[in-house]
Amino acid sequence: MLKVLEAFSGIGAQAKALERQKIEHEIINTVDWDVNAIVAYDIIHNGKQDLSQYEKLSKQELILRLSKYTLSPDGKNAYQNGDISHVNIAGLKSVLAAIDRSHNLVSITDMTYKNIPEDLDLFTYSFPCQDLSIAGVWHGNMSGIDREAHNRSGMLWEVERLLKECVEYKHSIPKMLLMENVNNILAPRHMGNFQEWISYLEQIGYYNRIYKLNAKRFGIPQNRTRVFMLSVYVGNDENKRTIIDNYFNAHNLESDDYVQTLPLNRLTIKDILRTDYSQAHYLEEANESQLNNTESRQKIISENDHIYEEATKKYIAEIKTITTKQDRNPNSGVIEYRTGIVGKADYRYLTARECFIAMGFDESDFDKLIENNIMLGKNRPMFSMGKLIKMAGNSIVVNVLEAIFIQVEEIRKLIHN
């Protein structure tokens, strides 16, 4: 059985990929501090929450229990000065239940080497990309993964801290590590820092394989390239190093011929878009995603790909990278949608549902969130459409992870059994 610690777990693309490939596994712990993602992960992977055991807890008791964690309302900043007290009792119960049921350690900054099991097979770390991404550069953020920047992408060095603690206290390190982040981590501005990280991993005995993988090559029609690094512990064993080197040379995920042999659920644009508006929920979501007929939105329409023509029922472009927001320029593309509503343009964005499917999740995963949406106040659900799109954009394409986990399982059997 593959024992996994899923850091920066988000909505659980790693767990989803392992489930999809029917790889026998156990998620020992998740690690995420965003309360929205914490609850979403729990519902997607564990089903409807049973809050009965928290029924007799007062709001103050719930806050006291949650106060031992470093939690965030948005994945950017921690709750400050009792801000969490503004969350209603239903929301507090849901967050606490999700932490308990998903064995969530919450913030990686609060972890120590003692939180890493001695026999851990895989540690995944998709640390935040905001300070590395091109979008961050557009906003003047050049800090990247500088050690002294103390930013979100700097969470990479928290992973290093944990490994250094393991080495110092003679605690076993994970047999494999899997990193995911944006392409810009390989840019000249960040390559020095990234190479420092690679060198440290090599120093403590890991063999590292770096991949640049585009989701559209793995059966998801989304043009989304991300950098992955699979690190396999070989120590000083040159025989193991040779075995791993030969394995990767023969099973190259950057080779189309090899990828085509993998058992992946391959989708088309038609499989992703929900344009049957006779379905009331699809119609409602499409209406919510329709652009206003303003100058700025007309600019978005003219400067982004048109994915679907309503008149001809033709799918005419692939989906561009799903980001944390669709109402932006550039975005993932627009869909023709003519309603004749005054003040509305004849186009819409991708809906939150479509974003989830385009990230490789099942439509039923999205339905679970809608059906179990906690109300934080009048007309204020925990999972607004904007938050759902953000969680999808922050995730990893499941199909790509499936391909990597096929390799993880084969490598485990080769050298770690």
Disulfide bonds with the S-S distance in Angstrom:
none
